[in-house]
Amino acid sequence: MILDPNRDSIGWGESEDVDSSDMLRRLLIAWTGYGDQSVPALLPKADDRILHVSARLAYCAKCWSDDARNGRAPYIRRHWAYWDSAICAQHETWLCGRRPGNSRGSELNGWAPIWQTDHHWANAAYLRHDPALTSLTLGFEADSMPQPTCTWQDLTTDFASLTREASVLKSGGKRGGL
């Protein structure tokens, strides 16, 4: 799914997150024969800005529907791994959330059960559609939350401001941070 040969490889790694382990990344390189440059690098496991793999729960259903409509397997965007990521600026919507601690998930297939809940995502990811997984995998859908009372751009700006302020407080008042 990560290295779908039908995908345009230009720009891979810039917005894509393998959301897995370094061991899996090395195996993908070995199994496929694609070079190190063709497999997206991993984000850090966790730091002041990036969530640990097990805590990466947010996604944009509209991004994945666009992926499937364009003949690509759904993929994880890097910006969904940031602890302060709550919206998809491209689609001006809240991010959806999967259930944490899903016993069906792992570092190897953590997102596959989510993709299986939608016929188009499952087909694009070469998986079997299984709507029975919906209640086990989905935490909440974006449209279950009210729209902001301001513009999405204003909301994005406010989130950025809040994260900068949190970073300054955490660093003991020194400027910098995120």
SULVENTA-V895858 format. One record per backbone hydrogen bond with DSSP energy under -0.5 kcal/mol. CO is the residue of the C=O (numbers start at 1). NH is the residue of the N-H. If there is no record, write none. Layout:
co=CO nh=NH
co=CO nh=NH
//
This chain:
co=1 nh=4
co=4 nh=7
co=7 nh=9
co=9 nh=12
co=11 nh=14
co=11 nh=15
co=15 nh=78
co=17 nh=76
co=21 nh=25
co=22 nh=26
co=23 nh=27
co=24 nh=28
co=25 nh=29
co=26 nh=30
co=27 nh=31
co=28 nh=32
co=29 nh=33
co=35 nh=38
co=35 nh=39
co=36 nh=39
co=38 nh=40
co=49 nh=83
co=50 nh=47
co=52 nh=55
co=53 nh=56
co=55 nh=57
co=57 nh=98
co=59 nh=61
co=59 nh=96
co=60 nh=64
co=61 nh=65
co=62 nh=66
co=63 nh=67
co=64 nh=68
co=65 nh=69
co=66 nh=70
co=67 nh=72
co=68 nh=71
co=76 nh=17
co=77 nh=80
co=78 nh=81
co=79 nh=82
co=81 nh=51
co=82 nh=85
co=84 nh=86
co=86 nh=95
co=87 nh=89
co=88 nh=92
co=88 nh=93
co=93 nh=88
co=96 nh=59
co=97 nh=139
co=97 nh=140
co=99 nh=102
co=102 nh=105
co=106 nh=110
co=109 nh=112
co=109 nh=113
co=111 nh=114
co=111 nh=115
co=112 nh=116
co=114 nh=117
co=115 nh=118
co=115 nh=122
co=116 nh=130
co=118 nh=122
co=119 nh=123
co=120 nh=124
co=121 nh=125
co=122 nh=127
co=123 nh=126
co=130 nh=133
co=131 nh=134
co=133 nh=136
co=133 nh=137
co=134 nh=137
co=134 nh=138
co=137 nh=99
co=140 nh=97
co=141 nh=144
co=142 nh=145
co=151 nh=155
co=152 nh=156
co=153 nh=157
co=154 nh=158
co=155 nh=159
co=156 nh=160
co=157 nh=161
co=158 nh=162
co=159 nh=163
co=160 nh=164
co=161 nh=165
co=162 nh=166
co=163 nh=167
co=164 nh=168
co=165 nh=169
co=166 nh=170
co=167 nh=171
co=168 nh=173
co=169 nh=172
//
